[in-house]
Amino acid sequence: MQNHVYWMNRAIAEARKAEAIAEIPIGCIIVKDSRIIARAHNLREKNQDPVAHAELLAIRKAAKRLGSWRLLDTTIYVTLEPCLMCMGAIILARIPIVVFGCHDPKAGAAGSLYNLSNDPRLNHRCEVLSGICGQECSELLTTFFADLRRKKSRPSNSRSQNI
């Protein structure tokens, strides 16, 4: 468990990079042989790309680094439970272990809303460990969205001066 906390803290560092550029703070790393082979954070807003999720960006980097789309013997760490798209990519990439911080009751596909990780109809299954640094991951998201709502509800100074 201590090992998972160590790696999840690296994913949290990626999430903080996203937060620093006003992206939803989700971070991801992929580990093989006790080394990070890929890291990424959300870039949907910056890239105006609906599929620029941290997991997909990290999977692409890992595949390129390994020279194979099969990411066997790897573990993916992500701060938020993967969505359907990301869980599908994880399964297709043959990543055997998924570790995530907090559950996503609105879009989670590793146990919350769906459970693709263990669907017997698919040809690959993943072991899933959840709740690793869950409180910290959840607080990152909660704080981010609270700040976003606060900024949206505040009138901008230039507009209020013109009234």
C-alpha positions in Angstrom: 0.0 0.0 0.0 2.9 2.4 0.8 4.2 1.9 -2.7 0.8 2.9 -4.2 0.7 6.1 -2.0 4.2 7.0 -3.3 3.1 6.7 -6.9 -0.3 8.3 -6.4 1.5 11.4 -5.0 3.3 11.6 -8.4 -0.1 11.6 -10.1 -1.3 14.3 -7.7 1.7 16.4 -8.7 0.5 16.1 -12.3 -3.0 17.1 -11.2 -1.5 20.2 -9.6 0.1 21.1 -13.0 -3.3 20.9 -14.6 -4.8 23.1 -11.8 -2.0 25.7 -12.3 -3.2 26.2 -15.9 -6.9 26.3 -15.1 -7.5 22.7 -16.2 -9.6 20.2 -14.2 -6.9 18.9 -11.8 -6.6 15.3 -12.9 -3.2 13.7 -13.1 -1.9 10.4 -14.3 1.3 8.4 -14.4 2.1 4.9 -15.8 4.7 2.8 -14.0 6.7 -0.1 -15.2 9.5 -1.9 -13.4 9.4 0.7 -10.6 9.9 3.6 -13.0 7.5 6.2 -14.4 7.4 5.7 -18.1 4.7 8.3 -18.8 3.0 11.2 -17.0 0.3 13.6 -18.1 -2.5 15.9 -16.8 -5.7 17.1 -18.4 -5.3 19.4 -21.3 -8.8 19.6 -22.7 -9.1 23.4 -22.3 -5.6 24.3 -23.5 -5.8 22.0 -26.5 -9.6 22.4 -27.1 -9.6 18.6 -27.4 -12.4 16.6 -25.8 -10.2 13.5 -25.6 -7.2 15.2 -24.0 -7.8 13.4 -20.7 -4.8 12.7 -18.5 -5.1 8.9 -19.0 -5.2 9.0 -22.8 -2.3 11.4 -23.0 -0.2 9.2 -20.6 -1.2 6.0 -22.5 0.0 7.5 -25.8 3.3 8.6 -24.3 3.8 5.1 -22.7 3.1 3.3 -25.9 5.5 5.5 -27.8 8.2 5.1 -25.2 7.8 1.3 -25.1 7.3 1.0 -28.9 4.2 -1.1 -28.4 0.5 -0.5 -27.9 0.4 -3.4 -25.4 1.3 -1.8 -22.0 1.7 -5.2 -20.3 3.3 -5.3 -16.8 2.4 -1.6 -16.2 0.3 0.1 -13.5 -1.7 3.3 -14.3 -2.2 5.7 -11.4 -4.9 8.4 -11.9 -6.3 10.9 -9.4 -9.9 10.4 -10.5 -11.7 7.2 -11.5 -11.4 6.7 -15.2 -14.4 7.5 -17.4 -15.8 5.2 -20.1 -13.4 6.5 -22.8 -10.4 6.2 -20.6 -11.3 2.8 -19.2 -11.8 1.6 -22.7 -8.4 2.8 -23.7 -6.9 1.2 -20.5 -8.5 -2.1 -21.5 -7.4 -1.9 -25.1 -3.8 -1.1 -24.0 -3.8 -4.2 -21.8 -2.9 -2.3 -18.7 -3.4 -4.9 -15.9 -3.6 -2.7 -12.8 -5.5 0.6 -12.4 -5.1 2.6 -9.2 -7.2 5.7 -8.6 -7.7 8.2 -5.9 -11.4 9.2 -5.7 -14.6 7.8 -7.2 -16.5 9.6 -9.9 -20.2 8.9 -9.3 -21.2 10.8 -12.5 -18.9 9.2 -15.0 -16.7 6.6 -13.4 -16.3 3.4 -15.3 -14.2 1.4 -12.8 -16.9 0.6 -10.4 -19.0 3.8 -9.7 -21.3 4.2 -12.7 -20.0 1.3 -14.8 -17.5 -1.5 -14.2 -15.7 -2.1 -17.4 -12.6 -3.3 -15.6 -14.3 -6.6 -14.8 -16.8 -7.1 -17.6 -16.6 -10.8 -18.6 -17.7 -9.9 -22.1 -14.4 -8.2 -22.8 -11.2 -10.0 -23.6 -9.1 -8.1 -21.0 -9.7 -7.3 -17.4 -7.9 -5.0 -14.9 -7.3 -5.2 -11.2 -8.6 -2.0 -9.7 -7.5 -0.4 -6.4 -9.5 2.7 -5.4 -9.3 5.2 -2.6 -5.5 5.6 -2.7 -5.0 9.2 -1.4 -8.7 9.6 -2.1 -9.3 12.5 0.3 -6.5 14.6 -1.2 -7.6 13.8 -4.8 -11.2 14.6 -3.9 -10.3 17.9 -2.2 -8.3 19.0 -5.3 -11.4 18.6 -7.4 -13.8 20.1 -4.8 -11.6 23.2 -4.3 -11.1 23.6 -8.1 -14.9 23.6 -8.8 -15.7 25.8 -5.8 -13.2 28.4 -7.0 -14.6 28.1 -10.6 -18.2 28.7 -9.4 -17.0 31.6 -7.2 -15.2 33.3 -10.2 -18.3 32.8 -12.5 -20.7 34.3 -9.9 -18.5 37.4 -9.4 -19.1 40.2 -11.9 -15.9 41.3 -13.6 -14.5 44.7 -12.5 -14.5 46.2 -16.0 -18.1 45.3 -16.7 -19.4 46.6 -13.3 -17.6 49.9 -13.8 -19.4 50.5 -17.1 -22.9 50.2 -15.5 
